[in-house]
Structure formats: C-alpha cells, structure tokens
C-alpha cells in the first residue's frame, strides 16, 4: 500500500486511498438502491460531471469573497494545533470534504514555522467507520507520533460523521497500542458537534460547492468488493477533469491571504457548542414533522450539504433562508437546472437545507 497525491502537490496532501476503475450507476437507480437498503452508498458512484463555466465563475467569486476569512480561520486552527502538539503535527483529513481544509492547514502550519507537519487524507464512511489500514500506515509505516494526530473535516451538519469518527476511534483505542485523540477539528460547526471549530456560521466555504475539481480530482471514498482486507478504501481519480481542476488554485488563493490575516478566537466552549447542537436538533425535528420525513438521512442541512445533494443525489426540495444571499446563488442555479422547487424559510438557523426525494 502507498498513498498518492491526486492533482495536489505531494507536500500538500497524501491520499491514503486505492484508485479504482468503477462502473458508474445511474443517479435515480443509485438513489433507489440506497433508500431500499439494497446497496450501501459507499459501494457505488453515479457519474460526476465538470462544472459549467457559469458555475465555475460563481465558485471563483465565492473564493474571492471568502479567501481572507478562510485564511483567518485556517490559521486559528493551525496555531491551536501547533500549541497543543509541541512535538509533531499530523493533519488527518476526512476525505473528501476535509481534504482541501487539511491541505490548507498543513500549509498554514508550515507558514507559522512547523516544518514537521504532514497531511494525510483518509476515508471515513457512515455505518462503516474509518479506514483502519490508513491509520496503521500513518502510525507504523510513516512513523508519525500518535499524540500528534488531529482529525479534520470541512464542516459539520447533523453530526453523523463526527459520531462515526468518535465511535471508530474508541474502537481503535480499545484494541490497538497507540492512543488517538477522538476530537474533531472543523472550519464550520453548524451542528454543534465538533470539539474545536473556527465558526458556527453556515457560510459558503468555497471548497464545499465543488466536487472532484477542488479535491485533487478524487471521488468520494468507496468501500465495496474491490477493496481487500489489506487495502485502503478506494476512490476514482478523474484525470479527464484536469483542465477544469481548481484544487491547487484554491489553495493558492487562500494561502495568499495568510500574511494579512487577523487573529480570531476558536469555538471550544462546550456550553456554546451544546446550545448550537440544541438549536440544530430542534430545527431538524421541526423540519421532519412539517415535511413528514421519517428518515433523517433524507435531510441535508447547510449550504455545503445542500450543494452535495443537488450535485450528486436526487433532490426533492431546496429550502433557503434568503434567496438573494450570494452564498446560495449556486444553489439557485443548480435548482433551476434540475427543476427543484425552492421554499423560503426565514426561521431556519442556517442558510440552506436540501431534502432528498423519498422514493419509497
């Protein structure tokens, strides 16, 4: 087993994923297989397409709008990691939403003088856990110190992946000799479930509105029959999207703002986090009752999660707090393209929510 860097520079990211060739599944067929329980979402992919020129323009505009803010948030997280891990820092991002954030963090750590920092991106899958072969590689083959690992994602929503991470690391800590910190570090903790976050705001983190073309040209992670017991989890590498790739461009735009970034406080207060979690839980309950949704997996709160639904699931409804906000312009575009109805809900504690169409 060995890692690869996708379209990133090797010093920015090492993916501990196994590149695969995979037969794609039609979007509607995939949704039926997932909702019926016939197949797990991690076993298959539907075709991914490159963003349109208009959509890319929206992404670039959001990057210009938020590059300075994101630089401040990344540097705040980097300084905290440097302070709490004095010997060695190993950023372990959760592929693929966490991958651009992990790449920015390792750049920020080196920018503040931590040349020991490394970044690995690994798979974690709902109901399947984290890739233990990848963890073993980091600790035993790459020789990284266990107390230097920090698990990083881009954002939280309902807290499903955060809970999956904690459960997986608890199992690791119960069975393996190395002790790992179970904390989750994110930019935006809209779900109130991450131990350390830069903000609770639901804003359009630019890397959250693209797929492979801002994530080193990799797909989300795969766990199916092609993955053997000694393999890393898999992915598809989209070499054919090279001309539209913005992965390195995005990193460069944000890191160019490091020098002017002002210090900001992190969100680490458990009481504040719990209040945010309560607000989100109450909102999800209200939404489920109002729209008669029995399966919370069909509710995807937040700008980034709503975007993922519109890009790669079968959306049934898009809810926006303010349809004229620039953070949701790309969502309105996608909804128009897919003829997804939009409802304005000014009482939402977040900018956007997407509901997956119930096919049962």
VEXVO-108769 format. One record per residue (C-alpha): z, x, y; residue number from 1. Coordinates in Angstrom, 2 decimals. Layout:
<<Z X Y> NUM>
...
// end
This chain:
<<0.00 0.00 0.00> 1>
<<-0.75 1.12 3.50> 2>
<<-0.97 -0.50 6.89> 3>
<<-3.93 -0.89 9.22> 4>
<<-4.21 -1.44 12.97> 5>
<<-6.85 -4.13 13.24> 6>
<<-8.50 -3.68 16.63> 7>
<<-5.34 -2.20 18.17> 8>
<<-4.72 1.48 18.68> 9>
<<-2.57 2.84 15.82> 10>
<<0.21 3.81 18.23> 11>
<<0.43 0.17 19.40> 12>
<<0.53 -1.69 16.09> 13>
<<0.53 -1.17 12.34> 14>
<<-0.10 -4.36 10.40> 15>
<<1.60 -4.38 7.02> 16>
<<-0.93 -6.89 5.71> 17>
<<-3.58 -6.77 2.99> 18>
<<-7.10 -7.54 4.30> 19>
<<-8.76 -10.18 2.13> 20>
<<-12.09 -11.91 1.73> 21>
<<-11.35 -15.61 1.68> 22>
<<-13.39 -18.77 1.18> 23>
<<-12.70 -20.97 4.17> 24>
<<-11.59 -24.60 3.79> 25>
<<-12.88 -27.42 5.98> 26>
<<-10.34 -28.40 8.63> 27>
<<-9.92 -32.03 7.54> 28>
<<-9.79 -31.04 3.85> 29>
<<-7.16 -28.43 4.63> 30>
<<-5.06 -30.97 6.51> 31>
<<-5.21 -33.42 3.60> 32>
<<-4.20 -30.69 1.14> 33>
<<-1.24 -29.67 3.33> 34>
<<0.00 -33.19 4.04> 35>
<<-0.32 -34.30 0.42> 36>
<<1.65 -31.28 -0.77> 37>
<<-1.25 -30.19 -2.97> 38>
<<-1.51 -26.80 -1.28> 39>
<<0.77 -24.80 0.99> 40>
<<-0.64 -23.99 4.42> 41>
<<-0.30 -20.25 3.72> 42>
<<-2.75 -20.40 0.81> 43>
<<-5.86 -21.19 2.84> 44>
<<-7.64 -20.84 6.16> 45>
<<-10.11 -23.01 7.99> 46>
<<-12.94 -21.28 9.87> 47>
<<-11.93 -19.62 13.12> 48>
<<-14.38 -19.60 15.99> 49>
<<-14.65 -17.39 19.03> 50>
<<-13.55 -18.89 22.35> 51>
<<-16.19 -20.28 24.68> 52>
<<-16.94 -18.43 27.94> 53>
<<-15.11 -21.17 29.87> 54>
<<-12.06 -20.90 27.64> 55>
<<-12.04 -17.10 27.94> 56>
<<-12.11 -17.49 31.71> 57>
<<-9.01 -19.69 31.50> 58>
<<-7.30 -17.06 29.33> 59>
<<-8.15 -14.30 31.79> 60>
<<-6.91 -16.43 34.71> 61>
<<-3.61 -17.06 32.93> 62>
<<-3.27 -13.35 32.23> 63>
<<-3.75 -12.56 35.92> 64>
<<-1.26 -15.32 36.81> 65>
<<1.47 -14.18 34.43> 66>
<<0.94 -10.45 33.79> 67>
<<3.66 -9.44 36.27> 68>
<<6.15 -11.98 34.92> 69>
<<5.48 -11.00 31.32> 70>
<<5.85 -7.31 32.21> 71>
<<9.32 -8.04 33.63> 72>
<<10.33 -9.99 30.53> 73>
<<8.99 -7.37 28.12> 74>
<<10.76 -4.55 29.98> 75>
<<14.04 -6.51 29.97> 76>
<<13.81 -6.88 26.19> 77>
<<12.81 -3.22 25.79> 78>
<<15.78 -1.97 27.84> 79>
<<18.15 -4.11 25.80> 80>
<<16.74 -2.76 22.54> 81>
<<16.99 0.80 23.85> 82>
<<20.64 0.26 24.81> 83>
<<21.65 -1.36 21.53> 84>
<<19.71 1.02 19.27> 85>
<<20.51 4.51 20.57> 86>
<<19.12 6.45 17.58> 87>
<<15.79 4.81 16.79> 88>
<<13.98 1.58 17.65> 89>
<<11.63 -0.13 15.22> 90>
<<9.99 -3.29 16.50> 91>
<<9.14 -5.60 13.59> 92>
<<6.98 -8.39 14.93> 93>
<<6.27 -11.61 13.05> 94>
<<2.51 -11.81 12.59> 95>
<<0.62 -13.04 14.34> 96>
<<2.21 -14.83 17.31> 97>
<<4.69 -11.99 17.61> 98>
<<2.12 -9.21 17.28> 99>
<<0.96 -8.91 20.94> 100>
<<4.59 -9.08 22.08> 101>
<<5.55 -6.35 19.61> 102>
<<2.68 -4.18 20.85> 103>
<<3.79 -4.67 24.45> 104>
<<7.40 -3.91 23.53> 105>
<<6.58 -0.60 21.89> 106>
<<4.57 0.38 24.96> 107>
<<7.49 -0.60 27.18> 108>
<<9.96 1.36 25.07> 109>
<<7.85 4.49 25.37> 110>
<<7.40 3.82 29.09> 111>
<<11.19 3.96 29.55> 112>
<<11.38 7.16 27.50> 113>
<<11.92 6.04 23.92> 114>
<<9.21 8.03 22.17> 115>
<<10.91 7.31 18.83> 116>
<<9.82 3.64 19.00> 117>
<<7.41 2.26 16.41> 118>
<<5.88 -1.19 15.89> 119>
<<5.06 -2.84 12.57> 120>
<<3.76 -6.40 12.27> 121>
<<4.74 -8.26 9.10> 122>
<<4.24 -11.68 7.57> 123>
<<6.78 -14.48 7.53> 124>
<<5.82 -17.88 6.13> 125>
<<7.63 -21.18 6.33> 126>
<<9.26 -22.04 2.97> 127>
<<8.16 -18.66 1.54> 128>
<<10.20 -16.18 3.56> 129>
<<9.45 -12.72 4.92> 130>
<<7.31 -10.11 3.17> 131>
<<9.94 -8.02 1.38> 132>
<<7.36 -5.42 0.33> 133>
<<6.67 -4.83 4.03> 134>
<<10.38 -4.42 4.79> 135>
<<10.76 -1.97 1.91> 136>
<<7.77 0.02 3.21> 137>
<<9.26 0.31 6.71> 138>
<<12.65 1.43 5.40> 139>
<<11.75 3.54 2.39> 140>
<<8.23 4.87 2.90> 141>
<<8.03 5.06 6.69> 142>
<<11.67 6.20 6.72> 143>
<<12.81 4.01 9.59> 144>
<<16.57 3.55 10.04> 145>
<<17.81 0.11 9.04> 146>
<<20.06 -0.32 12.09> 147>
<<17.09 0.32 14.39> 148>
<<15.02 -2.67 13.25> 149>
<<14.54 -5.56 15.69> 150>
<<12.69 -8.72 14.64> 151>
<<10.43 -10.04 17.39> 152>
<<8.34 -13.17 17.93> 153>
<<6.47 -14.53 20.92> 154>
<<8.34 -17.81 21.32> 155>
<<10.37 -20.44 19.51> 156>
<<9.68 -24.17 19.24> 157>
<<11.65 -26.23 16.71> 158>
<<13.31 -23.13 15.28> 159>
<<11.68 -23.25 11.85> 160>
<<10.61 -19.59 11.75> 161>
<<13.93 -18.47 13.26> 162>
<<15.77 -20.24 10.44> 163>
<<13.34 -18.80 7.89> 164>
<<13.98 -15.30 9.22> 165>
<<17.76 -15.64 9.05> 166>
<<17.67 -17.01 5.51> 167>
<<15.28 -14.27 4.37> 168>
<<17.38 -11.50 5.89> 169>
<<20.56 -12.98 4.45> 170>
<<18.96 -12.79 1.01> 171>
<<17.86 -9.21 1.71> 172>
<<21.33 -8.19 2.90> 173>
<<22.92 -9.74 -0.19> 174>
<<20.67 -7.85 -2.63> 175>
<<19.39 -4.64 -1.02> 176>
<<21.23 -1.48 0.05> 177>
<<20.01 -1.49 3.67> 178>
<<21.77 -3.85 6.10> 179>
<<19.44 -5.57 8.58> 180>
<<20.28 -7.34 11.84> 181>
<<19.41 -11.03 11.46> 182>
<<18.85 -11.59 15.21> 183>
<<15.56 -12.85 16.62> 184>
<<14.17 -11.49 19.92> 185>
<<11.58 -13.55 21.81> 186>
<<9.99 -13.90 25.22> 187>
<<10.42 -17.70 25.48> 188>
<<13.12 -19.56 23.56> 189>
<<12.26 -23.17 24.31> 190>
<<14.00 -24.27 21.11> 191>
<<17.30 -22.57 21.93> 192>
<<17.45 -20.76 18.59> 193>
<<16.87 -17.04 19.34> 194>
<<19.79 -14.69 19.81> 195>
<<18.04 -12.81 22.64> 196>
<<15.33 -14.20 24.92> 197>
<<13.83 -13.49 28.32> 198>
<<13.49 -17.15 29.32> 199>
<<13.88 -20.74 28.18> 200>
<<10.80 -21.81 30.16> 201>
<<7.84 -23.32 28.38> 202>
<<5.09 -21.47 30.19> 203>
<<1.61 -20.43 29.06> 204>
<<2.21 -16.95 27.68> 205>
<<-1.45 -15.90 27.69> 206>
<<-1.46 -14.43 24.17> 207>
<<-0.35 -17.85 22.92> 208>
<<-3.62 -19.56 23.81> 209>
<<-5.97 -17.38 21.73> 210>
<<-6.10 -16.67 18.01> 211>
<<-7.54 -13.53 16.42> 212>
<<-9.18 -12.27 19.60> 213>
<<-5.80 -11.45 21.17> 214>
<<-4.10 -10.45 17.91> 215>
<<-6.02 -7.41 16.77> 216>
<<-8.77 -9.58 15.20> 217>
<<-6.46 -10.64 12.37> 218>
<<-5.92 -14.13 10.98> 219>
<<-2.53 -15.66 10.39> 220>
<<-0.94 -14.35 7.22> 221>
<<-1.93 -15.53 3.73> 222>
<<0.11 -15.86 0.55> 223>
<<-1.97 -17.07 -2.39> 224>
<<-3.07 -15.98 -5.85> 225>
<<-4.89 -12.95 -4.42> 226>
<<-1.54 -11.39 -3.47> 227>
<<0.03 -9.43 -6.31> 228>
<<3.75 -8.71 -6.73> 229>
<<3.41 -5.26 -5.16> 230>
<<1.05 -6.28 -2.32> 231>
<<1.72 -7.04 1.28> 232>
<<0.94 -10.59 2.28> 233>
<<-2.72 -10.98 3.19> 234>
<<-4.90 -11.66 6.22> 235>
<<-8.56 -11.87 7.16> 236>
<<-9.91 -9.27 9.57> 237>
<<-12.58 -10.75 11.86> 238>
<<-14.73 -7.72 12.58> 239>
<<-17.53 -10.08 13.65> 240>
<<-15.47 -11.13 16.70> 241>
<<-15.38 -7.60 18.12> 242>
<<-17.45 -8.39 21.22> 243>
<<-15.07 -11.19 22.23> 244>
<<-11.88 -9.22 21.44> 245>
<<-9.29 -9.16 24.25> 246>
<<-6.41 -7.60 22.30> 247>
<<-6.32 -4.20 23.99> 248>
<<-7.44 -5.68 27.34> 249>
<<-4.43 -8.00 27.33> 250>
<<-2.00 -5.15 26.58> 251>
<<-3.54 -3.02 29.32> 252>
<<-3.33 -5.80 31.93> 253>
<<0.38 -6.39 31.27> 254>
<<1.41 -2.73 30.96> 255>
<<-0.33 -2.01 34.27> 256>
<<2.44 -4.13 35.85> 257>
<<5.36 -2.16 34.38> 258>
<<5.76 0.13 37.39> 259>
<<6.27 -2.75 39.83> 260>
<<8.38 -4.92 37.51> 261>
<<11.77 -6.02 38.85> 262>
<<14.81 -6.06 36.54> 263>
<<15.69 -9.52 35.19> 264>
<<18.63 -10.76 33.10> 265>
<<18.18 -11.78 29.48> 266>
<<19.30 -15.07 27.94> 267>
<<22.08 -14.19 25.49> 268>
<<24.82 -16.74 26.21> 269>
<<25.48 -18.80 23.02> 270>
<<26.65 -21.82 25.04> 271>
<<23.50 -21.80 27.16> 272>
<<21.39 -21.41 24.02> 273>
<<23.16 -24.31 22.31> 274>
<<22.56 -26.58 25.31> 275>
<<18.86 -25.73 25.23> 276>
<<18.81 -26.45 21.48> 277>
<<20.54 -29.81 22.05> 278>
<<18.00 -30.82 24.69> 279>
<<15.11 -29.95 22.40> 280>
<<16.68 -31.73 19.40> 281>
<<17.23 -34.89 21.44> 282>
<<13.64 -34.76 22.64> 283>
<<12.25 -34.36 19.12> 284>
<<14.36 -37.28 17.91> 285>
<<13.12 -39.48 20.77> 286>
<<9.53 -38.48 20.09> 287>
<<9.83 -39.18 16.37> 288>
<<11.26 -42.64 16.96> 289>
<<8.77 -43.57 19.69> 290>
<<5.72 -42.45 17.70> 291>
<<7.13 -43.42 14.28> 292>
<<6.85 -39.90 12.87> 293>
<<8.83 -39.30 9.70> 294>
<<7.74 -35.69 9.13> 295>
<<8.78 -33.29 11.91> 296>
<<6.19 -30.81 10.69> 297>
<<3.67 -33.08 12.45> 298>
<<5.34 -32.48 15.86> 299>
<<4.45 -29.21 17.59> 300>
<<6.34 -28.75 20.88> 301>
<<5.49 -26.31 23.62> 302>
<<2.30 -25.01 25.21> 303>
<<1.67 -22.35 22.57> 304>
<<2.31 -24.60 19.56> 305>
<<0.24 -27.41 21.05> 306>
<<-2.58 -24.91 21.53> 307>
<<-2.42 -23.86 17.88> 308>
<<-2.72 -27.50 16.80> 309>
<<-5.78 -28.04 18.97> 310>
<<-7.38 -24.80 17.79> 311>
<<-6.73 -24.94 14.04> 312>
<<-5.18 -28.23 12.92> 313>
<<-6.21 -31.89 13.14> 314>
<<-4.66 -33.18 16.39> 315>
<<-3.90 -36.85 16.87> 316>
<<-2.31 -36.88 20.32> 317>
<<-1.55 -34.47 23.17> 318>
<<1.43 -35.10 25.44> 319>
<<1.60 -33.38 28.82> 320>
<<4.36 -33.42 31.42> 321>
<<1.96 -32.71 34.29> 322>
<<-1.77 -32.88 33.56> 323>
<<-2.59 -30.95 36.74> 324>
<<-0.44 -27.91 35.98> 325>
<<-2.57 -24.75 35.50> 326>
<<-0.65 -23.89 32.31> 327>
<<-2.25 -26.81 30.49> 328>
<<-5.85 -26.57 31.77> 329>
<<-6.93 -25.00 28.48> 330>
<<-5.23 -27.83 26.55> 331>
<<-7.12 -30.45 28.54> 332>
<<-10.35 -28.59 27.80> 333>
<<-9.64 -28.46 24.06> 334>
<<-8.56 -32.10 24.01> 335>
<<-11.78 -33.15 25.73> 336>
<<-13.86 -31.14 23.24> 337>
<<-12.09 -32.72 20.26> 338>
<<-11.73 -36.19 21.82> 339>
<<-7.96 -36.10 21.51> 340>
<<-6.17 -38.71 23.65> 341>
<<-3.70 -37.44 26.26> 342>
<<-0.46 -39.17 27.22> 343>
<<1.61 -38.15 30.25> 344>
<<5.35 -37.92 29.53> 345>
<<7.14 -36.73 32.66> 346>
<<10.51 -36.84 30.87> 347>
<<9.59 -34.04 28.46> 348>
<<11.79 -30.92 28.76> 349>
<<8.67 -28.82 28.09> 350>
<<5.11 -28.64 29.37> 351>
<<3.24 -29.92 26.31> 352>
<<3.54 -31.28 22.79> 353>
<<0.86 -31.95 20.21> 354>
<<1.11 -34.42 17.34> 355>
<<-0.84 -33.66 14.19> 356>
<<-2.81 -36.65 12.88> 357>
<<-0.98 -38.27 9.95> 358>
<<-3.45 -38.59 7.07> 359>
<<-1.01 -40.13 4.59> 360>
// end
